[in-house]
Amino acid sequence: MIVIVGTGAGGGILARELAKNGKNVTIVEKGPYIESKEAFNYYNEYVPEIDLLATTCVGGSTIVSMANMVRALDEELHEYGIDLTNEYEYVEELVGVHELDDSHIGQGTQLFLDAAKELGLNVSKMPKAIREEDCIQCGKCAFGCPVNAKWSARDFVDEAVEAGAELISDAEVIDIILCNLEACGVKYVKDGKESVIKAKKVILCAGAIGSAMILKRIGLTGIARELFIDPFVTVGGYLKDINFNSEVQMAGLVVGRNFVLSPHFSTFINEDGQPIEAKDILSIMVKTRDDAKGYVSGDGFVNKVNTINDIRLLAEGVATAGFILEKAGVDPNTICSTVYRGAHPGGTAAIGKVVDSNLETEIPNLYVCDASVLPIAPGKPPILTILALAKRLADYLLMY
Ligand SMILES: Cc1cc2nc3c(=O)[nH]c(=O)nc-3n(C[C@H](O)[C@H](O)[C@H](O)COP(=O)(O)OP(=O)(O)OC[C@H]3O[C@@H](n4cnc5c(N)ncnc54)[C@H](O)[C@@H]3O)c2cc1C
């Protein structure tokens, strides 16, 4: 028996690969099984000190993702003897990564692409895992898809269950059971009642905060001292009747040396304190790779420091976004930014520090396979890299 804790980017594919290849798998997930369109109700509690976005439900944060799929950290992972070339090819095909058809590139996105090209920036369409034939271009990816047109890890959980895996949802893992100093199960709470599952292997896929909390509780050293979040702001302004709010979001991409930019609607953009109507906003997400200066405590308290370098990189991206917006026709006097946020927490159980290159901790049979293991901030969408790492771990576990 293999127990998988959490059903997000790491947990979903692991469950699928192991169950479909004949392993006895039990999946324990803290959140409920929901329809994708309900996902906006399952965002974690807002903490003003650190606006960190994540959801607790089957599928984890992938269910509110924009389905942006890019390869990240290739060279950095080579340093740990990890070459994901084959795994990337496998997962890209599995989730159907492709650039959207022009029919799904809205007017605002096209203005972004054209303006960035004119400025000589490194611009392309964003690789996505969205099925155009189902997508109604409502701009609501981050709320959960109303028509199930984008991939999420919930799809893989469904496949795992079809292949015989057991899913225990609404159940929070609170401890790892040890037998002779090796992991041999988990303790979880469901409906206020504690239960234990015995297992040969335990794989934590509870996300950078959730896995760190569990690892801290069992007293592993070096956990959650180097949290990163890939900080972002959205910068935008007034462009009459652009209707960008109802386009497929983040369908374009500019890759700079220190930041990535992508067209992304935000209602936080306003003019002199007065909200601008949603249909009149064109805005761009600026995302950077941050220094891993943050920590998570055993009870889930998160602290994150923004270094001078973080602010410098963000400012560089914001300035570039401003140039694009102006070239795209946005009134420069209205351009402003949202607060600093994060949606890619990671690094809390990094490869080379807490887990080895097979993602095993110093406790035999206890593995971590989620954004926790990324050794540095990707500064880009991390799902594809987590999927590839999980595919690699699944293949490794299937050998034994
Ligand atoms: C709005 C938004 C948009 C995003 N868009 C993109 C995008 O387009 N492309 C991209 O690459 N990335 C995107 N991301 C980031 C991406 O979703 C995350 O980086 C990724 O899902 C992290 O995977 P994970 O496996 O580490 O954790 P998660 O996907 O968060 O999964 C962790 C799971 O563990 C469960 N869990 C937590 N604690 C416990 C416990 N104690 N017991 C049992 N279960 C537990 C959680 O409920 C959750 O289901 C986005 C994130 C957000 C919030």
PDBQT file of the ligand as one rigid body, heavy atoms in Angstrom, charges set to zero:
ROOT
HETATM    1  C1  LIG A 501      -5.024  31.310  -8.851  1.00  0.00    +0.000 C 
HETATM    2  C2  LIG A 501      -3.843  30.443  -9.192  1.00  0.00    +0.000 A 
HETATM    3  C3  LIG A 501      -3.467  30.280 -10.521  1.00  0.00    +0.000 A 
HETATM    4  C4  LIG A 501      -2.362  29.476 -10.839  1.00  0.00    +0.000 A 
HETATM    5  N1  LIG A 501      -2.067  29.277 -12.161  1.00  0.00    +0.000 NA
HETATM    6  C5  LIG A 501      -1.031  28.461 -12.476  1.00  0.00    +0.000 A 
HETATM    7  C6  LIG A 501      -0.753  28.140 -13.840  1.00  0.00    +0.000 A 
HETATM    8  O1  LIG A 501      -1.461  28.548 -14.753  1.00  0.00    +0.000 OA
HETATM    9  N2  LIG A 501       0.304  27.331 -14.094  1.00  0.00    +0.000 N 
HETATM   10  C7  LIG A 501       1.117  26.842 -13.107  1.00  0.00    +0.000 A 
HETATM   11  O2  LIG A 501       2.085  26.128 -13.410  1.00  0.00    +0.000 OA
HETATM   12  N3  LIG A 501       0.869  27.134 -11.812  1.00  0.00    +0.000 NA
HETATM   13  C8  LIG A 501      -0.196  27.894 -11.479  1.00  0.00    +0.000 A 
HETATM   14  N4  LIG A 501      -0.488  28.128 -10.162  1.00  0.00    +0.000 N 
HETATM   15  C9  LIG A 501       0.360  27.509  -9.134  1.00  0.00    +0.000 C 
HETATM   16  C10 LIG A 501       0.065  26.033  -9.014  1.00  0.00    +0.000 C 
HETATM   17  O3  LIG A 501      -1.334  25.816  -8.910  1.00  0.00    +0.000 OA
HETATM   18  C11 LIG A 501       0.782  25.473  -7.775  1.00  0.00    +0.000 C 
HETATM   19  O4  LIG A 501       2.139  25.838  -7.847  1.00  0.00    +0.000 OA
HETATM   20  C12 LIG A 501       0.679  23.959  -7.739  1.00  0.00    +0.000 C 
HETATM   21  O5  LIG A 501      -0.674  23.523  -7.736  1.00  0.00    +0.000 OA
HETATM   22  C13 LIG A 501       1.389  23.427  -6.507  1.00  0.00    +0.000 C 
HETATM   23  O6  LIG A 501       1.267  22.039  -6.492  1.00  0.00    +0.000 OA
HETATM   24  P1  LIG A 501       1.415  21.246  -5.141  1.00  0.00    +0.000 P 
HETATM   25  O7  LIG A 501       1.259  19.807  -5.476  1.00  0.00    +0.000 OA
HETATM   26  O8  LIG A 501       2.654  21.715  -4.467  1.00  0.00    +0.000 OA
HETATM   27  O9  LIG A 501       0.225  21.773  -4.186  1.00  0.00    +0.000 OA
HETATM   28  P2  LIG A 501      -1.326  21.909  -4.431  1.00  0.00    +0.000 P 
HETATM   29  O10 LIG A 501      -1.669  21.832  -5.863  1.00  0.00    +0.000 OA
HETATM   30  O11 LIG A 501      -1.768  23.127  -3.698  1.00  0.00    +0.000 OA
HETATM   31  O12 LIG A 501      -1.931  20.638  -3.694  1.00  0.00    +0.000 OA
HETATM   32  C14 LIG A 501      -1.793  20.407  -2.326  1.00  0.00    +0.000 C 
HETATM   33  C15 LIG A 501      -2.979  19.560  -1.876  1.00  0.00    +0.000 C 
HETATM   34  O13 LIG A 501      -2.750  19.047  -0.568  1.00  0.00    +0.000 OA
HETATM   35  C16 LIG A 501      -3.930  19.191   0.232  1.00  0.00    +0.000 C 
HETATM   36  N5  LIG A 501      -3.503  19.212   1.628  1.00  0.00    +0.000 N 
HETATM   37  C17 LIG A 501      -2.868  20.208   2.296  1.00  0.00    +0.000 A 
HETATM   38  N6  LIG A 501      -2.607  19.830   3.568  1.00  0.00    +0.000 NA
HETATM   39  C18 LIG A 501      -3.082  18.567   3.703  1.00  0.00    +0.000 A 
HETATM   40  C19 LIG A 501      -3.109  17.642   4.784  1.00  0.00    +0.000 A 
HETATM   41  N7  LIG A 501      -2.562  17.925   5.978  1.00  0.00    +0.000 N 
HETATM   42  N8  LIG A 501      -3.719  16.434   4.603  1.00  0.00    +0.000 NA
HETATM   43  C20 LIG A 501      -4.261  16.121   3.390  1.00  0.00    +0.000 A 
HETATM   44  N9  LIG A 501      -4.239  16.962   2.328  1.00  0.00    +0.000 NA
HETATM   45  C21 LIG A 501      -3.655  18.165   2.468  1.00  0.00    +0.000 A 
HETATM   46  C22 LIG A 501      -4.550  20.481  -0.286  1.00  0.00    +0.000 C 
HETATM   47  O14 LIG A 501      -5.922  20.557   0.006  1.00  0.00    +0.000 OA
HETATM   48  C23 LIG A 501      -4.278  20.354  -1.791  1.00  0.00    +0.000 C 
HETATM   49  O15 LIG A 501      -5.299  19.619  -2.429  1.00  0.00    +0.000 OA
HETATM   50  C24 LIG A 501      -1.597  28.880  -9.821  1.00  0.00    +0.000 A 
HETATM   51  C25 LIG A 501      -1.976  29.044  -8.486  1.00  0.00    +0.000 A 
HETATM   52  C26 LIG A 501      -3.094  29.797  -8.169  1.00  0.00    +0.000 A 
HETATM   53  C27 LIG A 501      -3.501  29.927  -6.726  1.00  0.00    +0.000 C 
ENDROOT
TORSDOF 0
